[in-house]
């Protein structure tokens, strides 16, 4: 059984503890799913999560008033990730994909949210470009005003849910000012003329990803989220909320690796005694447990801080994401070592965790970028 003592920490309210208990029981019955057809698996996961109410925390509107409960998002991602990385992906992208609508959308634009919460529409967050990943301000994709419409031209890449999404929140350069101040955000339904899937991207932990092509994609002025030039602020505000949840997913992977390792060393014998009696093994387990608890403290501090009304948690979220993802990589690497040959055997849970964790140190702000963010926040405050 995974350690649940962290739920007694003062970061949480009873509703969070009840959520964790209910979701744990649901996961035990429903996860993992068959991953052989990743697109089909994601569609089924989104539909099932929505039908059974687990997507409710991912979006807020008049029917589901906010603010977003970041602690609920983090608990859900941690729990799902511990059971099935693809289930965590399916949940997370519903929140990230519609975050701009939850935080900045009009009531008319937010009509999408009832569908995404119910699992009847799949969302995607289209920010990265072939030459613009971590440096969002260097975005090249253009949105040109044409009468009452905007015409979008360019490419987006590494887009999660690319190819299966029903709507894309797309960021493009509208040119109100140089750099970050000249970006805007738009709602682009997947069936819009001129939007095509240029390439499906395969990665070591299979998830639906794609490169998107926008060839004169025309959208009405009502598709603009916020005001022209608000795109960078919108994108950063969304990431400010959801970056902590990436750390929570990493925490879920790390907890599973620790649990599997404890079971392994207790039952496996080496030199006539259980592996658990070897001091070197105990040292590994101690390091893993330390990393897990430290990551949990940082993740749930960031989530609690945001839920308590902080306008921005840039520093806290960056610290949580950086530490949790980097140290989950270390925890899982130790788990592979403790499992020996089984740790690299295809299909073994530890092997799948090893593939799952790596991307989390890159997306939604690479580890190196988070260090820059943290340093600027610390020095700016001083």
C-alpha positions in Angstrom: 0.0 0.0 0.0 1.3 3.5 -0.8 2.1 5.9 2.0 -1.1 8.0 2.6 0.2 9.8 5.7 0.8 13.0 3.7 -3.0 13.5 3.5 -3.0 14.5 7.2 -0.8 17.5 6.4 -2.4 20.9 7.0 -2.3 21.6 3.3 -5.5 19.6 2.8 -9.1 19.9 3.8 -11.5 16.9 4.4 -12.8 17.2 0.8 -9.3 16.5 -0.5 -8.9 13.5 1.7 -12.2 12.2 0.6 -11.3 12.8 -3.1 -8.1 10.8 -2.6 -9.9 7.9 -1.0 -12.7 7.7 -3.7 -10.2 8.0 -6.6 -7.9 5.4 -5.1 -10.8 2.9 -5.1 -11.8 3.9 -8.6 -8.3 3.5 -9.9 -7.9 0.1 -8.3 -10.9 -1.1 -10.3 -10.3 0.6 -13.6 -6.6 1.1 -14.2 -4.3 0.5 -16.0 -6.0 0.4 -19.4 -4.7 -1.3 -22.6 -2.2 1.0 -24.3 -1.9 -0.8 -27.6 -4.0 1.7 -29.4 -3.0 4.9 -27.7 -5.5 7.2 -29.5 -8.4 4.9 -28.7 -7.2 4.4 -25.1 -7.1 8.2 -24.6 -10.5 8.7 -26.0 -12.0 6.0 -23.8 -10.2 7.4 -20.7 -11.4 10.9 -21.3 -15.0 9.6 -21.8 -14.9 7.4 -18.7 -13.2 10.0 -16.5 -15.8 12.6 -17.6 -18.8 10.3 -17.3 -17.9 9.3 -13.7 -17.2 12.9 -12.6 -13.4 12.9 -12.2 -12.9 15.7 -14.8 -14.9 18.2 -12.7 -11.8 19.9 -11.2 -10.3 20.6 -14.7 -12.5 23.5 -15.6 -14.6 26.3 -14.0 -17.6 28.3 -15.4 -21.0 29.5 -14.2 -22.2 25.9 -13.9 -19.1 24.8 -12.0 -17.8 28.0 -10.2 -14.2 28.4 -9.3 -11.6 29.2 -8.5 -9.7 26.1 -9.8 -8.8 23.8 -6.9 -5.1 23.2 -7.5 -4.8 20.8 -4.6 -7.6 18.7 -6.1 -5.9 18.8 -9.5 -2.6 17.7 -7.9 -4.1 14.9 -5.8 -5.9 13.6 -8.9 -2.8 13.7 -11.1 -0.6 12.0 -8.4 -3.1 9.2 -7.9 -3.8 8.6 -11.6 0.0 8.7 -12.4 0.7 6.1 -9.7 -1.8 3.7 -11.4 -1.5 4.6 -15.1 0.6 7.3 -16.8 -1.8 7.5 -19.8 -4.8 8.1 -17.4 -2.9 11.0 -15.9 -2.2 12.3 -19.4 -5.8 12.1 -20.4 -6.9 14.0 -17.2 -4.2 16.6 -17.3 -4.7 17.7 -20.9 -8.4 18.4 -20.3 -7.3 20.9 -17.7 -4.3 22.4 -19.4 -6.2 22.5 -22.8 -9.1 24.5 -21.3 -7.2 26.5 -18.7 -7.3 29.7 -20.8 -11.1 29.4 -21.1 -11.6 28.8 -17.4 -9.5 31.8 -16.4 -10.2 34.2 -19.2 -13.0 33.0 -21.4 -16.3 34.7 -21.9 -19.5 32.9 -20.9 -20.1 32.1 -24.6 -16.6 30.7 -25.0 -17.0 28.7 -21.9 -19.7 26.6 -23.4 -16.9 24.3 -24.4 -16.2 23.5 -20.8 -19.4 21.6 -20.1 -18.3 19.2 -22.9 -14.7 18.8 -21.7 -15.7 18.2 -18.1 -18.2 15.6 -19.2 -15.5 13.9 -21.4 -17.5 14.6 -24.5 -14.8 16.8 -26.1 -11.0 16.6 -26.0 -8.9 19.7 -25.6 -5.4 20.7 -26.5 -3.0 23.5 -25.6 -1.1 24.6 -28.8 1.8 26.8 -27.7 5.1 25.2 -28.8 6.5 25.7 -32.3 9.4 24.1 -34.3 11.7 27.1 -33.4 9.9 28.3 -30.3 9.6 26.0 -27.3 10.8 27.4 -24.0 11.2 30.9 -25.5 7.5 31.6 -26.0 8.1 35.2 -26.8 10.0 34.1 -30.0 6.8 32.7 -31.5 6.4 33.0 -35.3 2.9 31.8 -36.0 0.9 34.7 -37.2 -2.8 35.7 -36.7 -3.7 38.5 -39.2 -6.8 40.6 -38.8 -9.1 40.4 -41.8 -12.3 42.3 -41.3 -14.1 40.7 -38.3 -12.0 37.6 -38.6 -8.4 36.4 -37.9 -6.4 34.3 -40.3 -3.9 32.0 -38.7 -0.8 30.7 -40.6 2.1 28.7 -39.3 2.9 25.5 -37.4 2.6 24.2 -33.8 4.5 21.1 -32.7 4.7 18.7 -29.7 1.0 19.3 -29.1 -0.5 16.8 -26.6 -3.8 15.4 -27.9 -2.8 16.5 -31.4 -4.8 14.4 -33.8 -7.5 13.5 -31.4 -8.5 16.9 -29.9 -11.9 18.5 -30.6 -10.6 22.0 -29.9 -7.2 23.6 -29.7 -6.3 26.7 -27.7 -3.9 28.3 -30.1 -1.4 31.1 -29.4 -0.2 33.3 -32.3 1.5 36.6 -33.0 -1.0 39.4 -33.6 1.7 42.1 -33.5 0.4 44.7 -31.0 4.0 45.0 -29.8 7.4 43.2 -30.1 8.1 40.0 -28.4 5.8 38.7 -25.6 3.4 41.7 -25.8 2.3 40.9 -29.4 0.8 37.5 -28.8 -2.9 36.5 -28.6 -4.9 33.3 -27.8 -7.7 31.8 -30.0 -10.2 28.9 -29.9 -9.8 26.8 -33.0 -12.1 23.8 -33.3 -10.4 20.8 -34.9 -12.7 20.7 -38.0 -11.8 24.3 -39.0 -10.8 24.5 -42.7 -7.0 24.8 -43.2 -6.1 23.0 -39.9 -4.3 19.7 -40.7 -2.3 17.2 -38.8 1.1 17.5 -40.5 2.8 14.7 -38.5 2.1 12.3 -35.7 5.0 12.2 -33.2 6.0 9.0 -31.5 7.8 9.2 -28.2 9.3 6.7 -25.7 6.1 6.7 -23.5 3.4 6.6 -26.1 1.0 9.5 -25.9 -1.0 11.2 -28.7 1.2 14.0 -30.0 1.3 15.9 -33.3 2.7 18.7 -35.4 -0.2 20.9 -36.6 -0.3 23.0 -39.8 -2.4 26.2 -40.0 -2.8 27.2 -43.7 -4.9 30.3 -43.8 -7.1 29.1 -40.9 -9.9 31.6 -40.6 -11.6 32.1 -37.2 -14.2 34.8 -36.1 -13.2 37.6 -33.9 -15.3 35.9 -31.2 -12.6 33.2 -31.1 -10.1 35.6 -29.5 -9.6 34.9 -25.8 -9.2 38.1 -23.8 -7.8 41.1 -25.7 -5.3 41.3 -28.5 -1.9 41.1 -27.0 -3.0 39.2 -23.9 -1.7 35.8 -25.2 1.6 35.7 -23.2 -0.1 36.7 -20.0 -2.8 34.1 -20.6 -0.3 31.3 -21.3 1.8 32.1 -18.3 -1.3 32.3 -16.0 -2.4 28.9 -17.2 1.1 27.4 -16.7 1.3 29.0 -13.3 -1.7 26.9 -12.2 -0.9 23.7 -14.0 2.9 23.5 -13.6 2.5 22.3 -10.0 0.4 19.5 -11.3 3.3 18.3 -13.4 5.2 17.9 -10.2 2.3 16.0 -8.8 2.3 13.5 -11.7 6.1 13.0 -11.2 5.4 12.4 -7.5 2.9 9.7 -8.4 5.4 8.0 -10.6 8.0 8.2 -7.8 5.7 6.8 -5.2 4.9 3.9 -7.4 8.6 3.2 -8.0 9.3 3.4 -4.2 6.4 1.0 -3.5 7.5 -1.5 -6.1 11.1 -1.3 -4.8 10.1 -1.9 -1.2 8.2 -5.0 -2.3 11.1 -6.2 -4.4 13.8 -5.9 -1.7 11.6 -7.5 0.9 11.0 -10.7 -1.1 14.2 -11.0 -3.2 17.1 -12.8 -1.5 20.7 -12.0 -2.1 23.6 -13.8 -0.4 21.2 -15.9 1.6 19.2 -13.0 3.1 16.5 -10.6 1.9 17.9 -7.7 -0.1 16.3 -5.4 2.5 18.9 -6.4 5.0 21.8 -4.9 3.0 22.9 -1.5 4.1 23.5 -0.3 0.6 19.9 -1.3 -0.3 18.6 0.5 2.8 20.5 3.6 1.7 18.8 3.5 -1.7 15.4 3.2 -0.1 16.1 6.0 2.4 17.2 8.3 -0.5 14.0 7.5 -2.5 11.7 8.1 0.5 13.5 11.4 1.2 13.0 12.5 -2.4 9.4 11.6 -2.4 8.5 13.4 0.8 10.5 16.5 -0.2 8.8 16.6 -3.6 5.4 16.2 -1.9 6.1 19.2 0.4 7.0 21.4 -2.5 4.1 20.3 -4.7 1.4 20.8 -2.1 2.9 24.0 -0.8 2.6 25.5 -4.3 -0.9 24.1 -4.7 -2.0 25.4 -1.3 -0.5 28.8 -1.9 -2.4 29.2 -5.1 -5.6 28.0 -3.5 -5.2 30.5 -0.7 -5.6 33.3 -3.2 -2.1 34.1 -4.4 -2.3 36.0 -7.7 0.8 34.2 -9.0 2.9 31.2 -7.7 5.6 31.4 -10.3 8.4 30.7 -7.8 6.6 28.0 -5.8 5.3 26.2 -9.0 8.8 26.3 -10.6 10.4 24.9 -7.5 7.8 22.1 -7.2 8.0 21.2 -10.9 11.8 21.2 -11.0 12.4 19.3 -7.8 9.6 16.7 -8.2 10.4 15.8 -11.8 14.2 15.7 -11.5 14.1 13.7 -8.2 11.4 11.4 -9.5 13.9 10.5 -12.3 16.4 9.7 -9.6 13.9 7.6 -7.6 12.9 5.6 -10.6 16.5 5.1 -11.7 17.2 3.6 -8.3 14.1 1.4 -8.7 15.4 0.1 -12.0 18.8 -0.7 -10.3 17.1 -2.6 -7.4 15.0 -4.6 -9.9 18.0 -5.7 -11.8 17.1 -7.3 -15.2 13.4 -7.0 -14.5 13.8 -3.2 -14.3 14.6 -3.0 -18.0 12.3 -5.7 -19.2 9.6 -4.4 -21.5 6.2 -4.4 -19.9 7.5 -4.3 -16.3 6.0 -1.4 -14.3 9.4 0.0 -13.4 10.5 0.0 -17.0 7.3 1.9 -18.0 7.9 4.4 -15.2 11.4 4.9 -16.5 10.0 5.9 -19.9 7.1 7.9 -18.5 9.1 10.3 -16.3 11.6 11.6 -18.8 9.3 13.9 -20.7 8.1 15.7 -17.5 11.5 17.3 -17.1 11.0 18.9 -20.5 7.3 19.9 -21.1 5.6 22.9 -19.5 9.0 24.5 -18.8 12.2 22.4 -19.0 14.3 21.9 -15.8 17.0 24.3 -17.0 14.4 27.0 -17.7 12.8 26.5 -14.2 16.2 27.3 -12.7 16.3 30.6 -14.5 12.7 31.3 -13.4 13.5 30.5 -9.8 16.7 32.6 -9.8 14.9 35.6 -11.3 12.1 35.4 -8.8 14.6 35.1 -5.9 16.8 37.9 -7.0 13.8 40.1 -8.0 12.3 39.7 -4.5 15.7 40.7 -3.0 
